[in-house]
Amino acid sequence: MTASDKKLLSDIDSHGWHVLKIMDDDNGPGFCYSVGLYKTFNHPEIVIVGLKLDLAHTLINNIGEDIRAGKTFVSGQFYKDILDGYQCLMLDTDKSFYKDYFGYAKWYYKNENFPVLQCIYPTIKGVFPWDKLWPDNIKNLQPVLGQLTKDITNEA
């Protein structure tokens, strides 16, 4: 077992979860995700893609503390208390993304039988990745890892 493996297991045992920071590369933007929320609280893991890694790490820890306090985050719901001044959408992550995004979680759970919610945030102007006004210069910054429905996107 590596030092990273031991740190992940220790964090889950002592805090209830561990947050991994994955740097951006040629395949896509950086992202952070939790491991342990599902085991400890029977709550989906959380992933945030495209934000600065330290900010995403802090947000996931804050979400984890909310979960510890009894809050449940649900797919398809917007939450105004995750990122100050902005609503964020929680969305079920499709299993087709697990191989590319959640290798350490797959190692920990020994399978893909754990749910993950993507926390999707808007631009500072309140524009989401599915909106027509999403800026072209950041079109690949925040891929949506789940299925959007028309009632979420407000598209006719």
C-alpha positions as CSV (number, residue, x, y, z in Angstrom):
1,M,0.0,0.0,0.0
2,T,1.4,3.4,-1.0
3,A,1.5,6.5,1.3
4,S,-1.4,8.0,-0.8
5,D,-3.5,4.8,-0.2
6,K,-2.8,5.0,3.6
7,K,-3.7,8.7,3.7
8,L,-7.0,8.1,1.9
9,L,-7.9,5.3,4.3
10,S,-6.8,7.4,7.3
11,D,-8.9,10.4,6.2
12,I,-12.0,8.3,5.6
13,D,-11.6,6.6,9.0
14,S,-11.0,9.9,10.9
15,H,-13.0,12.4,8.9
16,G,-15.5,10.4,6.9
17,W,-14.1,11.2,3.5
18,H,-11.0,12.1,1.5
19,V,-10.8,14.6,-1.4
20,L,-8.6,13.9,-4.4
21,K,-7.3,16.8,-6.6
22,I,-6.7,15.8,-10.2
23,M,-4.6,18.3,-12.3
24,D,-5.7,19.4,-15.7
25,D,-4.0,17.7,-18.6
26,D,-4.3,17.1,-22.4
27,N,-7.5,15.0,-21.7
28,G,-9.4,17.8,-19.9
29,P,-9.7,20.2,-17.0
30,G,-8.7,19.6,-13.5
31,F,-11.2,18.3,-11.0
32,C,-11.7,17.2,-7.4
33,Y,-13.8,14.4,-6.0
34,S,-14.6,12.8,-2.7
35,V,-14.1,9.2,-1.6
36,G,-15.8,7.9,1.5
37,L,-19.1,9.9,1.7
38,Y,-21.0,6.9,0.3
39,K,-19.4,4.5,2.9
40,T,-19.6,6.8,5.8
41,F,-23.0,8.6,5.2
42,N,-24.7,6.5,2.5
43,H,-24.5,9.7,0.4
44,P,-23.3,10.0,-3.2
45,E,-19.7,11.1,-3.6
46,I,-19.2,14.6,-5.0
47,V,-17.2,15.8,-8.0
48,I,-16.4,19.4,-9.1
49,V,-14.8,19.9,-12.5
50,G,-13.0,23.0,-13.8
51,L,-12.7,25.2,-10.7
52,K,-9.4,26.0,-9.1
53,L,-8.5,22.8,-7.2
54,D,-8.1,24.4,-3.8
55,L,-11.5,26.1,-4.1
56,A,-13.1,22.8,-5.3
57,H,-11.4,21.0,-2.4
58,T,-12.9,23.5,0.1
59,L,-16.3,23.3,-1.5
60,I,-16.3,19.5,-1.3
61,N,-15.2,19.6,2.4
62,N,-18.0,22.1,3.1
63,I,-20.5,19.8,1.3
64,G,-19.2,16.9,3.4
65,E,-19.7,18.9,6.6
66,D,-23.3,19.6,5.5
67,I,-23.8,15.9,4.9
68,R,-22.4,15.1,8.3
69,A,-24.9,17.5,9.8
70,G,-27.7,15.6,8.1
71,K,-28.2,17.4,4.8
72,T,-28.9,15.3,1.7
73,F,-28.1,16.6,-1.8
74,V,-30.3,15.3,-4.6
75,S,-29.8,15.1,-8.3
76,G,-31.7,17.7,-10.4
77,Q,-31.8,20.2,-7.5
78,F,-30.3,23.6,-7.4
79,Y,-28.6,24.7,-4.1
80,K,-27.8,28.3,-3.3
81,D,-25.6,27.6,-0.2
82,I,-22.6,25.9,-1.9
83,L,-21.0,28.8,-3.7
84,D,-21.7,32.2,-2.2
85,G,-24.0,34.2,-4.4
86,Y,-24.6,31.4,-7.0
87,Q,-26.9,28.5,-7.4
88,C,-25.2,25.2,-8.1
89,L,-26.9,22.1,-9.6
90,M,-26.3,18.6,-8.3
91,L,-26.5,16.0,-11.1
92,D,-26.1,12.2,-11.1
93,T,-22.9,11.3,-12.9
94,D,-23.2,8.7,-15.6
95,K,-21.2,5.5,-15.0
96,S,-19.6,5.9,-18.5
97,F,-17.4,8.6,-16.9
98,Y,-16.2,6.4,-13.9
99,K,-13.2,5.0,-15.7
100,D,-11.8,8.4,-16.6
101,Y,-12.7,10.3,-13.5
102,F,-13.0,8.0,-10.4
103,G,-10.1,5.5,-10.5
104,Y,-9.2,5.9,-6.8
105,A,-12.9,5.6,-5.8
106,K,-13.1,2.4,-7.9
107,W,-10.0,1.1,-6.1
108,Y,-11.5,2.0,-2.7
109,Y,-15.0,0.5,-3.3
110,K,-13.5,-2.4,-5.4
111,N,-16.2,-1.8,-8.0
112,E,-18.3,0.9,-9.6
113,N,-21.3,0.5,-7.3
114,F,-21.2,3.9,-5.7
115,P,-23.1,7.0,-6.8
116,V,-21.5,10.4,-7.6
117,L,-23.2,13.8,-7.9
118,Q,-21.5,16.4,-10.0
119,C,-21.8,19.9,-8.5
120,I,-22.2,22.2,-11.5
121,Y,-21.6,25.9,-11.1
122,P,-22.4,28.9,-13.3
123,T,-20.1,31.6,-14.6
124,I,-20.1,34.9,-12.6
125,K,-22.9,36.0,-14.9
126,G,-25.0,33.0,-13.8
127,V,-24.6,31.1,-17.1
128,F,-24.5,27.3,-17.0
129,P,-22.6,25.0,-19.4
130,W,-25.8,24.0,-21.2
131,D,-26.9,27.6,-21.8
132,K,-26.5,29.2,-25.2
133,L,-24.6,32.1,-23.6
134,W,-21.9,29.8,-22.1
135,P,-18.6,31.5,-23.3
136,D,-16.8,29.7,-26.2
137,N,-13.4,30.4,-24.6
138,I,-14.4,28.1,-21.7
139,K,-16.6,25.6,-23.6
140,N,-14.5,22.6,-22.4
141,L,-13.9,23.9,-18.8
142,Q,-16.9,22.1,-17.2
143,P,-18.1,19.0,-19.0
144,V,-21.5,17.8,-17.8
145,L,-21.0,14.2,-16.6
146,G,-24.7,13.3,-16.5
147,Q,-28.0,13.5,-18.3
148,L,-29.7,16.9,-18.2
149,T,-33.5,17.0,-18.5
150,K,-35.5,19.8,-20.1
151,D,-37.0,20.8,-16.8
152,I,-33.4,21.4,-15.5
153,T,-32.2,23.4,-18.5
154,N,-35.4,25.2,-19.1
155,E,-35.1,24.4,-22.8
156,A,-38.4,24.0,-24.7
